[in-house]
């Protein structure tokens, strides 16, 4: 079994280097436990194919023995995933369960591959960044079968990669990279822009100019809009309430359209964004450096956002409530709408029958109203379904992202345990700690995308002050002067400004010392230093070979691995390789840096790996790793977390002593 062929999608791998031990005994702490179905894997190779051992479930006090030397620990990683919840009677979430009160993992692909998701009443479409389109659900609108597709399947009968997709109540529009527009599903009222067909369950070429590059598709209940890269808007389908925004010179609305027609009334404006609901439409436009939001169509329930005592709008008319508001996106699906500003504010209006507006009531709102619940948060993503809404926010105080939902909760539409409709945003606890980033909704279901957690690196932050620049703390590589009566600390910037301040003998530290240790750097005077080093600097260090690049002899400055025992051959590095040792997967975390050659027969003292290890920036699974050679009984603990995780595979392990111990190194 290979770990990447198993149920893992995200793997977090540590390389453990114990070169002088025959085996390692790994014991998990009392509180350690993997998530349900997850396992921790041990292997003798980085890919997890050789000498594989697996341990999972309740890890409390469990012990595993593994051959030492070099081995790998592979952790399951929460990260880039797609989850769906809500009504699934037509398999539109890609599983066989009819309703999903709790979020369900969409297993076909990671969220990091997803460009866009849309959905209708009975189907969903997932567009990947590579242009592949996957659909699930029931009916011709899946583009795969006229019956049911229970899991997401690739739409293969298209002539090119997909650039843009949009889903209406029972139809789908797809724009390809070659600028062709295809439609499948119902074409009632001409909503697909095909004048000669009532619809098809296979993609059918629609009538739209290939000279235009399509930027966005917005599908409503029975009409569609297309936004092109040059900022022009086109519409087709039902115009019963004026939702197409097409009028004649006298201001009378056009009849239904069976092919896409340009909305010339907007030609003097640049359309930036569009949205379509049930019998109404919205656009964000820019004119003379001014952003405005316009709507047209059905006035009922306040869905136009233009007031209560109005008539249907047959052409796009400005929503005055957004004058002076920098709106970046608008969303609609049926009878209500949401707008999000560039500053992260959120507004809603329209039908509030199910609480889908989030204002703490079940009444309609006829003009945009800011959702006060989110005043202390910044909205980063929002989606609108038929009778519910989903919002992802960043908590300003804790710098975490959270998912809230409100509205109708039948069939688990809100992702909450309760089935009651709610008018105040409710936290979906399932996404706590999962780093949600985007949300999309179909008619009665929603999707949430999560990202790999980004961990702030503290391994290269040293709690010292640079002797040259005064920088505190020092970030990145650091030099520690070991000559004289005072330990001095020098940042890389300080070393570049004043290279002479680094003494002939110094320590080079890339990663911070463990906070679990009280470490005392060795200090010597010049006379003692002369007992180890030759008096004159040399252009090259005779007899030295860089362990990494094999250059010989090493010139100007010599780096010596501090961890190699004194009864074993010394390991040398040139300056270029020593400063890049993390990139090159080299295990030393500490070097001596000397500018004068060692005297014949002299050797600088080593610092055993059991006495010095860097601090960890991750917390979670807590285990003790005890090498068999460790006669003093020091317990090394490897501390790791599955949430948050890194996007890149980690190539080395991080250890620190479990108990605080003083350790002194003497050069005398």
Secondary structure by P-SEA (a helix, b strand, c coil): cccccccccbbbbbbbbbccccbbbbbbcccccccccbbbbbccccccccbbbbbbccccbbbbbcccccbbbbbbbbccbbbbbcccccccccccccccccccccccccccccccccccccbbbbbcccbbbbbbcccccccccccccccccccccccccccbbbbcccbbbbbccccbbbbccccccccccccccccccccccccccccccccccccccccbbbbcccccccccccccccccccccccccccccccccccccccccbbbccccccccbbbbbbbcccbbbbbbbcccccccccccccccccccccccccccccccccccccccccccccccbbbbbbcccccccccccccbbbcccccccccccbbbccccccccbbbbbbbcccccbbbbbbbcccccccccccccccccccccccccccccccccccccccbbbbbccccccccccccccccccccccccccbbbbbccccbbbbbcaaaaaacccccccbbbbbccccccccbbbbbbbcaaaaaacccccccccccccccccccccccccbbbbccccccccbbbbbcaaaaaacccccccccbbbbbcccccccccccccccccbbbbbccccbbbbbbccccccbbbbbbbbbccccccccccbbbbbbcbbbbbbbbcc
